[in-house]
Amino acid sequence: MRGGQGERKIPRTMATQHPDNARLCGWIDGEVIEGDAEIQEAYFAYRELGCQEVMWDSEGKDVDTRVVRKLLSKYGDYFREHRLGEDIFLTYRIPNPRIEGAERKILCETLQNIPVAHDVASAFYKEEVTPIFEVILPFTREGRELLWLRNYYEKCIVADGDVRLDESMRSEDWIGPFKPRSIEVIPLIEDLESLLAIDGIVGEYIDASKPRQMRVFIARSDPALNYGLFCAVILAKLAIWKLKALEEEKGVAIHPIIGVGSMPFRGHLSPGNLENFLREYRGLSTVTIQSAFRYDHPIGEVRRAIALLNDSLPNGKPDPIEPDRSIISSLISKFRSRYSRVIEGLAPLINSVASYVPQRRSRKLHIGLFGYSRRIGATSLPRAIPFACALYTLGIPPELIGGKVLEDLSDSELEALRVLYRNMEHDLRTAGKFLSWRNVNMLMEFHREVAERVGMSADALKASISEILGDIESIENFGIMLGQSGSAQRKYENFVNSFLLSYIDREEGEAREFLSEAAKLRGCLG
């Protein structure tokens, strides 16, 4: 069915515009994907890679609202055989007006284009077609926000057709009807409190709007940035389980989406880790295919991986969450506290190194509240991708931060963690290959010079590196050996070590080059 009415195809793989690719795309000029290159990129994701959905993102970046017209006019033969809104999908992500501030009216501009896209597609297909009927609302905290968004579309966009221009003319008679008459809203749940209350947020909207089915987007990157790897995994697993319980309670089909990157810190969805990923996050309907997945691996491998995901999702029922909820709360509290303390101490260095991360997509700086300015305590941080890239480039994988907690867990807490995080040891071993002991030792040796460069206390930097050494030691005491183990890993360490030497000596061009070369070997920026 079109326009989101009744049963419809749920896409399994969603190509996003997250700028985490280390390698450049061969089909664009320059390093930054923007403008018409994003139109071509969407077609490439559909046609060449087999992605079933593309997220069209106006949150944090300028986006072409004439995307449907340009796709249909430029690639008409393909889209005649693969209908937008029926076979493949284009889904807007809009800014949240409660968060965005200065540019919140981009929401209006984006929603106004949905009826335009309907008219363009209907003319192209020579029958009524609704190419866009879903909208993602980031940083959703309350069910009523979803209702506000749907009602705004119906009462302020669609209802424009009822406006009388004079005694004899309505606007709809002059410029045509506004279709679709309604839209489906996808909440993107991102912060700890909202993820823990995801069933209440989604349930509130279900009670108010009575949808036949609903897609719900679970963030995985920002929770890792804000609370660390261990908390991010636990929160995502809890959210998936809560949505399944809500589905059974309400009798409404709920289709979870998870937003994941390539490395363990941001979700560990890469072409080489599909089996582990699908086992870890059971109960999913859709996964994001970010740019590192698409561009930092051989194209044949990428196509096969996306085809496997399209065939494997949905991947069954989520694992039941059996550990006592008080134990889960204790785990989250302990890991969050340790991670936050270490990151706050290291933040000036992270921010400094993040400035070397190359742009892969044109973005605007966010101004506003937590989740857009990215804060831990009083400390501002970069977005998740440059944040992670900075730590990998320093030779300190962000997955390891907070590892000291493993030694402080009770037997029941450790048992619960193993149940909640099936791939913990595999993920830590994977990340541990990118630990550079040379860099950690160099940061300790040159802590005064580095601290002066980033404008922080030398003693504070030394203390932060000591905390990280404690995390590393605890993980190794847990039986997981960290550090380089082969020629490829040693080559990688040479790049991050050369970066740090160039960074300390303020050799800017060399530092940027070494950062990029290390990222290529890693298979992503962050």
C-alpha positions as CSV (number, residue, x, y, z in Angstrom):
1,M,0.0,0.0,0.0
2,R,1.2,3.5,-0.7
3,G,1.4,6.5,1.6
4,G,1.9,4.4,4.6
5,Q,-1.6,3.0,4.7
6,G,-2.1,-0.6,5.8
7,E,0.5,-3.3,5.2
8,R,3.6,-2.0,3.4
9,K,7.2,-3.1,2.8
10,I,9.5,-2.2,5.7
11,P,13.0,-1.4,4.3
12,R,15.8,-3.4,5.9
13,T,18.9,-1.3,5.0
14,M,18.9,2.5,5.3
15,A,21.8,4.4,3.7
16,T,22.6,7.5,5.7
17,Q,24.6,10.6,5.2
18,H,26.9,10.1,8.3
19,P,30.4,11.3,7.3
20,D,32.4,8.4,8.6
21,N,34.2,7.2,5.5
22,A,38.0,7.4,5.4
23,R,38.3,6.9,1.7
24,L,37.1,9.3,-0.9
25,C,34.3,8.4,-3.3
26,G,35.6,8.0,-6.8
27,W,32.5,9.5,-8.4
28,I,32.7,13.0,-6.8
29,D,35.1,15.9,-7.2
30,G,37.0,16.8,-4.1
31,E,36.6,15.5,-0.6
32,V,33.2,16.7,0.5
33,I,29.9,15.2,-0.6
34,E,27.4,18.0,-1.1
35,G,24.8,19.4,-3.5
36,D,24.1,17.2,-6.6
37,A,26.7,14.7,-5.4
38,E,24.2,13.7,-2.7
39,I,21.6,13.0,-5.4
40,Q,24.0,10.8,-7.2
41,E,25.0,9.1,-3.9
42,A,21.4,8.2,-3.2
43,Y,21.0,6.6,-6.6
44,F,24.3,4.8,-6.1
45,A,23.0,3.4,-2.7
46,Y,19.8,2.1,-4.4
47,R,21.1,0.9,-7.7
48,E,24.7,-0.2,-7.1
49,L,24.6,-1.3,-3.5
50,G,21.0,-2.6,-3.0
51,C,20.1,-0.3,-0.1
52,Q,16.3,-0.3,0.3
53,E,16.1,3.2,1.9
54,V,18.0,6.5,1.9
55,M,17.8,8.9,4.8
56,W,17.6,12.5,3.5
57,D,19.0,14.5,6.3
58,S,18.2,18.2,7.0
59,E,19.3,17.9,10.6
60,G,22.7,19.8,10.9
61,K,23.2,20.3,7.2
62,D,21.8,21.9,4.1
63,V,19.9,19.5,2.0
64,D,18.3,19.6,-1.5
65,T,14.5,19.6,-1.0
66,R,14.1,18.9,-4.7
67,V,15.6,15.5,-4.4
68,V,12.6,13.5,-5.8
69,R,12.4,15.6,-9.0
70,K,16.2,15.3,-9.5
71,L,16.3,11.6,-9.0
72,L,13.3,10.9,-11.3
73,S,14.5,13.2,-14.0
74,K,18.1,12.0,-14.0
75,Y,17.6,8.3,-13.4
76,G,14.2,7.8,-14.8
77,D,14.8,4.3,-16.3
78,Y,15.8,2.9,-12.9
79,F,12.9,4.5,-10.9
80,R,10.3,3.4,-13.4
81,E,11.3,-0.2,-12.4
82,H,11.8,0.6,-8.7
83,R,9.0,2.9,-7.4
84,L,9.8,5.4,-4.7
85,G,7.6,4.9,-1.7
86,E,6.7,1.3,-2.7
87,D,9.8,-0.6,-3.6
88,I,12.5,1.7,-2.3
89,F,12.2,4.6,0.1
90,L,13.3,8.1,0.8
91,T,12.9,9.3,4.4
92,Y,13.5,12.8,5.7
93,R,15.2,13.5,9.0
94,I,14.3,17.0,10.2
95,P,15.6,19.2,13.0
96,N,13.8,19.0,16.3
97,P,12.4,22.5,16.9
98,R,12.8,22.1,20.7
99,I,16.5,21.7,20.2
100,E,17.6,23.4,17.0
101,G,16.8,27.0,17.9
102,A,17.9,29.4,15.2
103,E,17.1,27.0,12.2
104,R,14.0,25.2,13.6
105,K,11.9,26.5,10.7
106,I,13.8,24.2,8.4
107,L,11.1,21.7,9.6
108,C,8.5,23.8,7.8
109,E,10.5,24.0,4.6
110,T,11.1,20.2,4.6
111,L,7.5,19.3,5.4
112,Q,6.2,21.6,2.7
113,N,8.2,19.7,0.1
114,I,6.4,16.4,0.8
115,P,3.3,17.4,-1.2
116,V,5.6,18.8,-4.0
117,A,7.3,15.4,-4.2
118,H,3.9,13.7,-4.4
119,D,2.9,15.9,-7.4
120,V,6.3,15.3,-9.1
121,A,6.2,11.5,-8.6
122,S,2.5,11.2,-9.7
123,A,3.3,13.1,-12.9
124,F,6.3,10.9,-13.5
125,Y,4.5,7.6,-12.9
126,K,1.2,8.8,-14.5
127,E,-0.8,7.7,-11.5
128,E,-1.0,8.8,-7.8
129,V,2.3,7.9,-6.0
130,T,3.5,9.1,-2.6
131,P,7.3,8.9,-2.6
132,I,7.8,10.4,0.9
133,F,5.5,9.7,3.8
134,E,7.8,9.2,6.8
135,V,9.7,11.8,8.8
136,I,12.4,11.1,11.5
137,L,12.3,13.3,14.5
138,P,15.7,13.3,16.2
139,F,16.2,13.6,20.0
140,T,12.6,12.7,20.7
141,R,11.9,12.8,24.5
142,E,8.1,12.7,24.7
143,G,5.3,11.0,22.7
144,R,3.5,14.3,22.3
145,E,6.3,15.7,20.2
146,L,5.4,13.1,17.6
147,L,1.8,14.2,17.8
148,W,2.8,17.8,17.4
149,L,4.8,17.0,14.2
150,R,2.0,15.0,12.6
151,N,-0.6,17.6,13.6
152,Y,1.6,20.4,12.2
153,Y,1.8,18.6,8.9
154,E,-2.0,18.0,8.7
155,K,-3.1,21.3,10.1
156,C,-0.5,23.7,8.7
157,I,0.6,22.0,5.5
158,V,-2.3,20.0,4.2
159,A,-4.9,22.4,5.6
160,D,-3.4,25.1,3.4
161,G,-5.6,23.6,0.7
162,D,-8.7,24.8,2.5
163,V,-7.7,28.5,2.6
164,R,-10.1,30.7,0.8
165,L,-8.4,33.1,-1.6
166,D,-11.6,34.9,-2.3
167,E,-15.3,34.1,-2.4
168,S,-14.9,31.7,-5.4
169,M,-11.5,30.2,-5.0
170,R,-9.8,27.9,-2.4
171,S,-6.1,27.5,-2.5
172,E,-6.5,23.8,-3.4
173,D,-8.6,24.7,-6.4
174,W,-5.8,27.0,-7.6
175,I,-2.6,25.0,-6.8
176,G,-4.0,21.5,-6.4
177,P,-4.5,19.2,-3.3
178,F,-1.9,18.6,-0.7
179,K,-1.0,14.9,-0.5
180,P,-0.4,12.7,1.3
181,R,-3.1,13.8,3.8
182,S,-1.0,12.6,6.7
183,I,2.6,11.4,7.5
184,E,4.1,8.7,9.6
185,V,6.5,9.9,12.3
186,I,9.6,7.9,13.4
187,P,11.0,8.9,16.8
188,L,14.8,8.9,17.1
189,I,15.5,8.1,20.7
190,E,19.0,9.2,21.8
191,D,19.6,10.1,25.4
192,L,19.8,7.8,28.4
193,E,16.6,8.8,30.2
194,S,14.6,8.6,27.0
195,L,16.0,5.2,26.0
196,L,15.1,3.9,29.4
197,A,11.6,5.3,29.0
198,I,11.2,4.4,25.3
199,D,8.1,2.2,25.9
200,G,6.4,5.2,27.6
201,I,7.3,7.6,24.8
202,V,6.2,5.3,22.0
203,G,3.2,4.1,24.0
204,E,2.0,7.6,24.5
205,Y,2.0,8.3,20.8
206,I,0.3,4.9,20.0
207,D,-2.5,5.7,22.5
208,A,-3.0,9.2,21.0
209,S,-2.8,8.3,17.2
210,K,-3.7,4.6,16.9
211,P,-1.2,3.7,14.1
212,R,-1.5,0.3,12.5
213,Q,2.3,0.0,12.7
214,M,5.2,2.1,13.8
215,R,9.0,2.4,13.1
216,V,11.2,3.5,16.0
217,F,14.8,4.6,15.6
218,I,17.3,3.7,18.4
219,A,20.5,5.7,18.5
220,R,23.7,3.9,19.1
221,S,26.4,6.4,18.4
222,D,25.5,9.3,20.6
223,P,24.9,7.1,23.7
224,A,28.4,5.7,23.2
225,L,29.8,9.3,23.0
226,N,27.9,10.4,26.0
227,Y,28.0,7.3,28.3
228,G,30.6,4.9,26.8
229,L,30.5,1.6,25.0
230,F,29.2,-0.6,27.7
231,C,26.2,1.7,28.5
232,A,25.4,2.2,24.9
233,V,25.1,-1.5,24.3
234,I,23.0,-2.1,27.4
235,L,20.7,0.8,26.5
236,A,20.2,-0.4,23.0
237,K,19.4,-3.9,24.1
238,L,17.0,-2.7,26.7
239,A,15.2,-0.4,24.2
240,I,14.7,-3.2,21.7
241,W,13.3,-5.5,24.4
242,K,11.0,-2.8,25.7
243,L,9.6,-2.1,22.2
244,K,8.9,-5.8,21.8
245,A,7.0,-5.9,25.1
246,L,5.1,-2.8,24.0
247,E,4.2,-4.3,20.7
248,E,2.6,-7.3,22.4
249,E,0.8,-5.0,24.9
250,K,-0.6,-2.6,22.4
251,G,-1.2,-5.0,19.5
252,V,0.6,-2.6,17.1
253,A,3.5,-3.8,15.0
254,I,6.7,-2.0,16.0
255,H,9.7,-2.1,13.7
256,P,13.0,-1.0,15.4
257,I,15.7,0.7,13.5
258,I,19.2,1.0,14.9
259,G,21.8,3.6,13.9
260,V,25.2,2.0,13.9
261,G,28.7,2.6,12.6
262,S,31.5,0.3,11.7
263,M,33.7,0.1,14.8
264,P,32.5,-1.5,18.1
265,F,32.2,1.9,19.8
266,R,29.4,3.0,17.4
267,G,27.7,-0.4,16.9
268,H,30.2,-2.7,15.0
269,L,28.1,-3.1,11.8
270,S,30.7,-3.8,9.1
271,P,30.8,-6.2,6.2
272,G,33.1,-8.4,8.2
273,N,31.1,-8.6,11.4
274,L,27.5,-9.3,10.2
275,E,27.0,-12.6,12.1
276,N,28.2,-11.2,15.4
277,F,26.1,-8.0,14.9
278,L,22.9,-9.9,14.1
279,R,23.4,-12.1,17.1
280,E,24.0,-9.2,19.4
281,Y,21.1,-7.0,18.3
282,R,18.2,-9.4,17.8
283,G,14.7,-8.1,17.2
284,L,15.7,-5.4,14.5
285,S,13.8,-4.5,11.4
286,T,16.2,-2.0,9.9
287,V,19.9,-1.0,10.2
288,T,21.8,2.0,9.0
289,I,24.4,1.6,6.3
290,Q,26.7,4.5,7.0
291,S,29.3,5.8,4.5
292,A,32.3,3.9,5.9
293,F,30.4,0.6,5.3
294,R,29.6,1.7,1.8
295,Y,33.0,3.3,0.7
296,D,35.8,1.8,2.8
297,H,35.4,-1.8,1.6
298,P,35.6,-3.5,-1.8
299,I,32.3,-2.9,-3.6
300,G,31.6,-6.6,-4.1
301,E,31.9,-7.2,-0.4
302,V,29.6,-4.3,0.4
303,R,26.9,-5.6,-2.1
304,R,27.0,-9.1,-0.6
305,A,26.8,-7.7,3.0
306,I,23.8,-5.5,2.2
307,A,22.1,-8.3,0.3
308,L,22.6,-10.6,3.4
309,L,21.2,-7.9,5.7
310,N,18.2,-7.5,3.4
311,D,17.6,-11.2,3.6
312,S,18.3,-11.6,7.3
313,L,16.2,-8.8,8.7
314,P,14.0,-8.9,10.7
315,N,16.3,-11.1,12.8
316,G,13.8,-12.8,15.2
317,K,12.7,-11.8,18.7
318,P,15.0,-9.8,20.9
319,D,16.8,-11.6,23.7
320,P,14.8,-11.5,26.9
321,I,16.2,-9.1,29.5
322,E,16.3,-11.4,32.5
323,P,18.8,-9.7,34.9
324,D,17.3,-7.8,37.8
325,R,16.6,-4.2,36.8
326,S,18.5,-2.9,39.9
327,I,21.6,-4.7,38.6
328,I,21.2,-3.2,35.2
329,S,20.8,0.3,36.8
330,S,24.0,-0.4,38.8
331,L,25.9,-1.4,35.7
332,I,24.8,1.7,33.8
333,S,25.7,4.0,36.7
334,K,29.2,2.5,37.3
335,F,30.2,2.5,33.6
336,R,28.8,6.0,33.0
337,S,30.5,7.5,36.0
338,R,33.9,6.1,35.1
339,Y,33.7,6.9,31.4
340,S,32.5,10.5,32.1
341,R,35.3,11.2,34.5
342,V,38.0,10.1,32.1
343,I,36.5,11.9,29.1
344,E,36.0,15.1,31.0
345,G,39.7,15.1,31.8
346,L,40.8,14.3,28.3
347,A,38.3,16.6,26.5
348,P,40.7,19.4,25.6
349,L,43.0,17.0,23.8
350,I,40.1,15.2,22.1
351,N,38.8,18.5,20.8
352,S,42.2,19.6,19.6
353,V,42.8,16.4,17.6
354,A,39.2,16.3,16.3
355,S,40.0,19.5,14.4
356,Y,42.3,17.4,12.1
357,V,39.5,15.1,11.1
358,P,38.7,15.7,7.4
359,Q,35.2,16.7,6.4
360,R,33.4,14.2,4.2
361,R,30.1,16.0,4.1
362,S,29.1,19.7,4.3
363,R,27.7,20.3,7.8
364,K,26.6,23.3,9.8
365,L,27.7,23.8,13.4
366,H,25.0,23.1,15.9
367,I,24.1,25.6,18.6
368,G,21.9,24.6,21.4
369,L,21.3,22.0,24.1
370,F,22.8,18.7,25.0
371,G,22.8,16.2,22.2
372,Y,23.5,18.9,19.6
373,S,26.4,20.6,21.2
374,R,27.5,17.2,22.7
375,R,28.4,17.7,26.3
376,I,29.5,15.5,29.2
377,G,29.1,17.5,32.4
378,A,30.3,21.0,31.6
379,T,32.6,19.8,28.8
380,S,31.8,20.4,25.2
381,L,32.7,17.6,22.8
382,P,32.7,17.1,19.0
383,R,30.2,14.9,17.2
384,A,30.5,11.2,17.6
385,I,32.5,10.5,14.4
386,P,35.3,13.1,15.0
387,F,35.3,12.3,18.7
388,A,36.0,8.6,18.0
389,C,38.4,9.4,15.2
390,A,40.4,11.6,17.6
391,L,40.8,8.9,20.2
392,Y,41.6,6.2,17.6
393,T,44.3,8.5,16.1
394,L,45.8,9.1,19.6
395,G,46.1,5.3,19.8
396,I,43.5,5.1,22.6
397,P,40.4,3.3,21.3
398,P,37.3,4.8,22.9
399,E,35.9,1.3,23.5
400,L,38.5,0.8,26.3
401,I,37.5,3.8,28.3
402,G,35.6,2.7,31.4
403,G,37.2,-0.8,31.4
404,K,38.3,-0.3,35.0
405,V,34.8,-1.0,36.1
406,L,35.1,-4.7,35.0
407,E,37.3,-5.3,38.1
408,D,34.8,-3.6,40.4
409,L,31.7,-5.6,39.4
410,S,30.1,-8.2,41.7
411,D,29.6,-11.7,40.4
412,S,25.9,-11.0,39.7
413,E,26.7,-7.8,37.9
414,L,29.4,-9.5,35.7
415,E,27.0,-12.3,34.9
416,A,24.3,-9.8,33.9
417,L,26.8,-7.9,31.7
418,R,27.7,-11.0,29.9
419,V,24.0,-11.7,29.2
420,L,23.4,-8.1,28.1
421,Y,26.5,-7.8,26.0
422,R,27.1,-11.1,24.1
423,N,30.0,-9.8,22.0
424,M,31.8,-7.9,24.7
425,E,35.1,-9.8,24.6
426,H,35.1,-10.0,20.7
427,D,34.4,-6.2,20.5
428,L,37.2,-5.3,23.0
429,R,39.7,-7.6,21.2
430,T,38.7,-5.9,17.9
431,A,39.2,-2.4,19.3
432,G,42.3,-3.5,21.2
433,K,44.2,-4.0,17.9
434,F,44.1,-0.2,17.5
435,L,45.7,0.5,20.9
436,S,49.2,2.1,20.5
437,W,51.4,1.5,23.6
438,R,53.9,3.8,22.0
439,N,51.4,6.7,21.8
440,V,50.2,6.1,25.4
441,N,53.8,6.2,26.6
442,M,54.6,9.2,24.5
443,L,51.6,11.1,25.9
444,M,53.0,10.4,29.4
445,E,56.5,11.4,28.4
446,F,55.4,14.6,26.7
447,H,52.4,15.4,28.8
448,R,53.6,18.9,29.6
449,E,54.2,19.9,26.0
450,V,50.8,18.4,24.9
451,A,49.0,20.0,27.9
452,E,50.4,23.4,27.0
453,R,49.3,23.0,23.4
454,V,45.7,22.2,24.3
455,G,45.4,24.7,27.1
456,M,45.0,22.3,30.1
457,S,46.9,21.5,33.3
458,A,49.9,19.2,32.7
459,D,49.0,17.3,36.0
460,A,45.4,16.9,34.8
461,L,46.5,15.4,31.5
462,K,48.9,13.1,33.2
463,A,46.1,12.0,35.6
464,S,43.8,11.3,32.7
465,I,46.3,9.1,30.9
466,S,46.9,7.3,34.2
467,E,43.2,6.6,34.3
468,I,43.2,5.2,30.8
469,L,46.2,3.0,31.8
470,G,44.0,1.7,34.6
471,D,41.2,0.9,32.1
472,I,43.6,-0.9,29.8
473,E,45.1,-2.9,32.7
474,S,41.7,-4.0,34.0
475,I,40.6,-5.2,30.5
476,E,43.8,-7.2,30.2
477,N,43.3,-8.6,33.7
478,F,39.9,-9.7,32.3
479,G,41.8,-12.0,29.9
480,I,41.7,-9.8,26.8
481,M,45.1,-9.0,25.3
482,L,45.3,-5.5,23.7
483,G,47.7,-4.0,21.2
484,Q,49.2,-4.8,17.8
485,S,49.6,-8.5,16.9
486,G,50.5,-8.5,13.2
487,S,52.1,-6.6,10.3
488,A,48.9,-4.7,9.4
489,Q,48.5,-3.6,13.0
490,R,52.1,-2.5,13.3
491,K,51.8,-0.5,10.1
492,Y,48.7,1.1,11.6
493,E,50.6,1.9,14.8
494,N,53.3,3.6,12.8
495,F,50.8,6.0,11.3
496,V,49.2,7.0,14.6
497,N,52.6,7.3,16.2
498,S,53.8,9.5,13.3
499,F,50.6,11.5,13.8
500,L,51.4,12.2,17.5
501,L,54.9,13.2,16.7
502,S,53.8,15.6,14.0
503,Y,51.0,16.9,16.3
504,I,53.5,17.6,19.1
505,D,55.9,19.3,16.6
506,R,53.0,21.3,15.0
507,E,53.6,19.8,11.6
508,E,50.0,20.3,10.5
509,G,50.0,18.9,7.0
510,E,51.9,15.8,8.0
511,A,49.6,15.2,11.0
512,R,46.5,15.4,8.8
513,E,48.0,12.9,6.3
514,F,48.9,10.4,9.0
515,L,45.5,10.7,10.5
516,S,43.9,9.9,7.2
517,E,46.2,7.0,6.4
518,A,45.5,5.4,9.8
519,A,41.7,5.8,9.2
520,K,42.0,4.0,5.8
521,L,43.6,1.0,7.5
522,R,41.0,1.1,10.2
523,G,38.2,1.2,7.7
524,C,36.4,4.3,8.9
525,L,37.1,7.7,10.4
526,G,35.3,7.0,13.6
